[in-house]
């Protein structure tokens, strides 16, 4: 399949993609950002229709095979699920494997503009390397993909563009907004007048949803007397608002979220120190997979500012990336 613009948000928690389908609608997909080493043998496809085959792809990076996709295992025998939580994550083979998976599942082979995102504090360090690595002929052991050009944008900019799509009158040049993207490993924010970023009041830092999941895991371990390595399942339980199953018990996580509040408050305080008072800001736009966890603390920190939690916040950035790419391509074609 050939597509003008393909957007991928390879987050620490989930990998999201978006492109314009032939019908004109936006097609999106998401799967966990887990890239364990592929198994040396597979038995799940030999169940004579009793066992259901998993939706995963085998991606080869430098002759090493990784497994990625919607049905990748959330747990592992000793906690090694293939999750990477590091500041230079975008340079890792895991990141490349997850990106390749998004292209594979969309069955795309030719892209004019591939749009990727980076945390705000990593833009200067890694943007150039990403643009170079993921342009040209890409081969990940699957069908080859040709990318004319890669574009890299600050992650919260995607949410800003997406939020403005139905409220354009509120995003004029003199209209200030604060976009907060609570990701899995980082929390990023962009202070913008219209679509012009204020670099001095924009930033980011490690301290997203995963630190809350890890804190909850340690609290459950304390209460149960057993180690808890399954932060992926804690993430899933919180997103789906279901109990966390552990050794025959359905554990309600709300009390543990409350006990983790000091970690959330510390991140919000750092952000407050960066952006200052917000008397002229029309709204705070809250996005990212951890938006619901941080919403209460952000409301307390900025009680007089309107806060909008974007619908389907996990997809806000990548849908905005798609719009950025389409706008840039249309401008270049004129």
Number of C-alpha atoms within 10 A of each C-alpha: 9 13 16 16 26 30 31 27 27 27 26 23 25 19 26 25 27 26 26 18 11 9 7 8 9 12 14 17 16 18 20 23 27 28 26 19 18 16 11 6 6 8 9 12 12 11 10 8 8 9 11 11 13 13 11 17 23 22 27 20 16 9 9 12 20 23 23 30 23 19 14 20 18 17 15 12 7 8 14 15 20 20 19 20 14 12 14 12 17 22 14 11 17 25 22 21 25 29 24 25 26 26 22 20 15 16 13 18 17 21 21 18 22 26 27 28 26 23 25 22 18 17 15 10 11 17 19 13 13 19 17 12 13 22 19 16 13 16 14 21 15 15 12 14 23 18 19 15 16 24 21 20 18 22 29 36 29 26 29 29 22 22 24 16 13 9 9 11 9 15 20 12 11 14 16 24 25 25 26 29 31 27 26 24 23 24 26 27 28 30 26 23 17 18 19 13 16 14 11 10 17 21 23 23 18 19 20 28 25 22 18 26 22 19 18 23 19 18 18 18 14 12 8 12 9 12 12 18 19 20 21 20 15 23 21 15 17 19 13 9 12 14 16 18 13 13 9 6 9 11 16 15 18 13 10 18 17 12 13 19 16 12 14 22 17 13 20 19 13 13 22 16 10 16 17 9 11 16 10 11 18 16 18 24 22 29 30 28 23 26 23 16 20 20 18 13 18 23 14 11 16 15 10 12 18 13 18 14 16 17 11 10 19 25 26 27 31 32 26 25 36 27 23 20 24 20 12 14 15 9 9 8 6 5
